């Protein structure tokens, strides 16, 4: 089993539930259609990783991530949804599922989780790659806000304690290169809540 960290605990999520196409500019960036409801897909526990394992055709997507306890959000972190982009495009063109491009081993890279602020609307994140700001996401820019995503997921999936929800990525996605340095930071307004850093071997 793979684990995430929260309050000195090691928690093994049964699954990571991901929201796709949740930022309009990112939808346009990949020439996708704007959805009428949240686009949901799942990564297994084996997708969890605390490092970015480089391979050919690998793209990054920075996201706000939430930890579930008692069917509610209990904590927040920064995460990277790693995607084999060319493979995803091939699968989509054939009308096939995305799992091989989205749910492979080490495709969900997560930082440490911290307590939530009372008002989720104040949350935002930044992703710097090689000290350059590449992505900036806010709850305000989401088409489906975190609690809307939670309600939508619950219609079809039982959420167990320790499960994780990844809420989608804004514009600025791109290829992962060997030697890249990633820093993801989550903010509550102007306050920094958590920062996570990874280097690509």
C-alpha positions in Angstrom: 0.0 0.0 0.0 1.0 3.6 -0.6 0.6 6.3 2.0 0.1 10.1 2.4 1.0 12.2 5.4 -1.3 14.2 7.6 -0.6 15.2 11.3 2.2 12.8 11.6 -0.1 10.0 10.4 0.5 7.8 7.4 -2.8 7.2 5.7 -3.4 4.7 2.9 -6.2 6.0 0.5 -8.3 3.4 -1.2 -8.5 5.6 -4.2 -7.9 9.1 -5.7 -10.9 10.6 -7.3 -10.0 13.2 -10.0 -11.9 16.0 -11.6 -11.1 16.8 -15.2 -11.8 19.9 -17.2 -12.6 22.1 -14.3 -10.9 25.3 -15.5 -12.1 26.9 -18.7 -8.8 28.2 -20.0 -7.3 24.7 -19.5 -10.2 23.2 -21.5 -9.4 25.6 -24.3 -5.7 24.8 -24.0 -6.3 21.2 -24.8 -9.1 21.9 -27.3 -11.7 19.9 -25.2 -15.4 20.5 -24.9 -16.8 22.4 -21.8 -18.7 19.8 -19.7 -22.1 20.3 -18.2 -21.1 18.3 -15.1 -17.9 17.3 -13.4 -15.7 14.9 -15.4 -14.7 12.2 -13.0 -12.0 9.5 -13.2 -10.2 7.4 -10.6 -6.6 6.6 -9.8 -5.8 3.5 -7.6 -3.7 3.5 -4.5 -0.8 2.3 -6.6 -0.8 5.6 -8.4 0.4 7.5 -5.2 4.0 8.7 -5.1 6.1 11.2 -3.2 8.4 11.7 -6.2 8.1 12.4 -9.9 9.3 9.4 -11.8 10.2 10.6 -15.3 9.3 8.7 -18.5 8.8 9.7 -22.1 5.5 11.5 -22.9 4.9 12.7 -19.3 3.0 15.9 -18.6 2.3 17.7 -15.3 -1.0 19.1 -14.0 -0.9 21.0 -10.7 -4.0 20.7 -8.5 -5.6 21.4 -5.2 -6.2 18.1 -3.4 -8.5 17.3 -0.5 -8.4 14.4 2.1 -11.7 12.8 3.0 -12.8 11.9 6.6 -16.3 11.1 7.5 -17.5 11.9 4.0 -16.2 15.5 4.3 -13.0 17.4 3.5 -10.6 17.1 6.3 -7.3 18.5 4.9 -5.8 20.1 1.8 -2.5 19.7 -0.1 -0.9 20.3 -3.4 -0.7 17.5 -5.9 0.5 16.8 -9.4 -1.7 14.7 -11.8 0.9 13.1 -14.1 -0.4 12.2 -17.6 0.9 10.4 -20.6 -0.4 13.0 -23.0 0.1 11.4 -26.4 -1.3 8.1 -25.1 -4.3 9.9 -23.7 -4.9 11.6 -27.0 -4.7 8.2 -28.8 -7.1 6.6 -26.4 -9.6 9.5 -26.6 -9.5 9.4 -30.4 -10.6 5.8 -30.3 -13.3 6.3 -27.6 -11.3 4.2 -25.1 -10.9 4.7 -21.3 -8.0 6.9 -20.1 -6.6 4.6 -17.3 -3.4 3.7 -19.1 -2.6 7.4 -19.5 -3.9 8.7 -16.2 -3.9 5.9 -13.5 -0.5 4.3 -14.0 2.0 3.7 -11.2 3.3 6.9 -9.6 0.9 9.2 -11.5 -0.4 11.0 -8.5 2.4 12.9 -6.7 1.2 14.5 -3.5 2.7 16.8 -0.8 1.9 16.7 2.9 -1.7 17.5 3.9 -2.6 20.3 6.4 -5.7 21.5 8.1 -8.4 23.3 6.0 -9.3 26.9 6.4 -12.9 27.6 7.3 -13.6 29.2 3.9 -12.6 27.0 1.0 -13.2 29.9 -1.5 -10.0 31.6 -0.3 -7.8 28.7 -1.4 -5.4 28.9 -4.3 -2.1 27.4 -5.4 0.9 28.1 -7.5 3.3 25.8 -9.4 6.8 26.9 -10.1 9.1 24.9 -12.4 12.8 25.8 -12.4 11.9 28.9 -10.4 9.4 30.2 -13.0 5.7 30.6 -12.2 3.9 28.1 -14.6 0.5 27.6 -13.1 -1.8 29.6 -10.8 -5.2 28.1 -9.8 -7.9 29.5 -7.5 -11.2 28.1 -6.3 -12.8 31.2 -7.9 -11.7 30.0 -11.3 -13.1 26.5 -10.9 -16.2 25.7 -12.9 -17.2 23.2 -10.2 -16.2 24.3 -6.7 -14.8 21.8 -4.3 -18.1 21.1 -2.5 -19.9 20.7 -5.8 -17.3 18.2 -6.8 -17.7 16.3 -3.5 -21.5 16.2 -3.9 -21.2 15.0 -7.5 -18.7 12.2 -6.6 -20.9 11.0 -3.8 -23.8 10.3 -6.3 -21.8 7.3 -7.7 -18.9 6.5 -5.4 -18.6 5.7 -1.7 -15.8 7.8 -0.2 -13.8 6.1 2.5 -11.7 7.8 5.2 -8.3 8.6 3.6 -9.6 8.9 0.1 -8.3 11.9 -1.9 -10.1 14.3 -4.3 -8.0 16.1 -6.9 -10.0 19.1 -8.2 -8.5 19.8 -11.6 -5.8 21.9 -13.2 -5.7 25.4 -14.7 -3.9 26.5 -17.8 -0.1 26.0 -18.1 0.2 22.2 -18.3 3.2 20.9 -20.2 6.0 18.3 -20.5 8.1 17.0 -17.6 11.8 17.1 -18.4 14.7 15.3 -16.6 16.4 17.8 -14.2 13.2 19.9 -13.7 12.6 21.4 -10.2 8.9 21.6 -9.1 7.6 23.7 -6.2 3.9 23.6 -5.4 2.4 26.0 -2.9 -1.1 26.2 -1.4 -2.4 29.5 0.0 -5.3 30.6 2.1 -5.7 34.2 0.9 -2.1 35.6 1.4 -1.2 33.0 3.9 1.0 30.1 2.8 -0.4 26.8 4.1 1.9 24.2 2.6 4.8 24.0 0.1 6.1 20.8 -1.6 9.2 20.4 -3.7 10.3 17.7 -6.1 13.3 17.3 -8.5 13.0 15.0 -11.5 15.9 12.6 -11.7 
